[in-house]
Amino acid sequence: MTTASSLRIGVVGAGVMGGGIAQSTAAAGYTTVCTDIAEDALDVARTDALESRFGLAGAVQRGKMTEAEGDAARERITWTRDFEDAAHCDLVIECVPEKLDLKLRVFQDLDAASPEASILASNTSGFPIAAMAGATKRPDRVVGWHWASPAFVMKFAEIVVTEATSAETRDAVVEVASQSGKNPIVVKDNPMAWGFVANRIYMAMMKEAARVAEEGVATHAEINQLMVDCYRWPVGPFAMVKGAGSGWK
Ligand SMILES: NC(=O)c1ccc[n+]([C@@H]2O[C@H](COP(=O)([O-])OP(=O)(O)OC[C@H]3O[C@@H](n4cnc5c(N)ncnc54)[C@H](O)[C@@H]3O)[C@@H](O)[C@H]2O)c1
């Protein structure tokens, strides 16, 4: 695994994505604080990150890390309802549900609570990063870091920069993503369109898949299988929606 860094990472929202993101940054060597407003969400995230198929135990079993590395990663993560604890990190990754008003509120709260130098990143699936930046007094230190599920396994890292994002912010997040075993690609924020690159193209495909099913051309299961067989996708479009919503157990 990669080397440890003194950078501390905060994760806000311990749902399907946040828990896996905390697991990924901790495995990369970063001290990580994962917070949620719900205790039960923290319990599920902790269990998933440590024990599930894509958790640290699974990674040890598959030979992706040694038992000592798995134990060290586990020790690096704090699971807490204390928002301030996560906000006081050098890089905070927001992972609350995809509701713009909620995200804007969280960015305002983070801006108020985080040290001036901290970078605030959003794992939004597609809301403009400029909107989040506009909720803060530090637009140069706001960036998008869009992950894919399961976060620990997928190499996907869409780094979204606005016109205000500084080069230092961009480079720092690219570095953390690389250290976390991801393949970061920097793209431009486009406030006129939802979805950056991956989700814009994915949504166009989903729309067509739904139309094909509605027309009675094929069932969801048949469409899934055809896309897997034709394009070597790991799962078909409808299975993808299910996994993104409830996780890959
Ligand atoms: N699920 C996916 O495959 C996927 C992939 C990429 C990006 N995303 C994006 O990641 C974000 C999170 O998605 P998810 O699927 O993990 O959602 P989720 O509903 O599974 O988890 C969100 C968590 O945020 C918590 N939360 C709500 N308000 C909060 C607050 N004010 N402070 C702290 N925690 C709070 C909730 O209790 C919940 O546990 C969304 O923006 C989503 O669009 C999701």
The ligand as an ORCA input file, in Angstrom:
! r2SCAN-3c Opt
* xyz 0 1
  N     -24.322      5.759     -4.275
  C     -23.491      5.934     -5.303
  O     -23.197      5.006     -6.074
  C     -22.846      7.274     -5.527
  C     -21.748      7.350     -6.407
  C     -21.092      8.576     -6.566
  C     -21.552      9.703     -5.889
  N     -22.654      9.598     -5.068
  C     -23.068     10.810     -4.357
  O     -22.536     10.734     -3.033
  C     -23.409     11.422     -2.140
  C     -23.828     10.474     -1.038
  O     -24.504      9.382     -1.625
  P     -24.788      8.032     -0.816
  O     -25.286      7.056     -1.824
  O     -23.609      7.676      0.011
  O     -26.003      8.507      0.112
  P     -26.570      7.812      1.412
  O     -27.979      8.267      1.531
  O     -26.271      6.351      1.390
  O     -25.710      8.466      2.610
  C     -25.782      9.799      2.978
  C     -25.490      9.890      4.469
  O     -25.416     11.279      4.821
  C     -25.953     11.409      6.128
  N     -26.304     12.809      6.340
  C     -27.398     13.480      5.953
  N     -27.323     14.772      6.345
  C     -26.138     14.908      6.990
  C     -25.474     16.000      7.618
  N     -26.027     17.214      7.654
  N     -24.272     15.779      8.192
  C     -23.709     14.556      8.166
  N     -24.297     13.476      7.588
  C     -25.487     13.664      6.998
  C     -27.126     10.446      6.158
  O     -27.473     10.109      7.498
  C     -26.567      9.265      5.360
  O     -25.978      8.284      6.206
  C     -24.575     11.935     -2.984
  O     -24.323     13.244     -3.389
  C     -24.560     10.994     -4.181
  O     -25.175     11.561     -5.324
  C     -23.290      8.415     -4.858
*
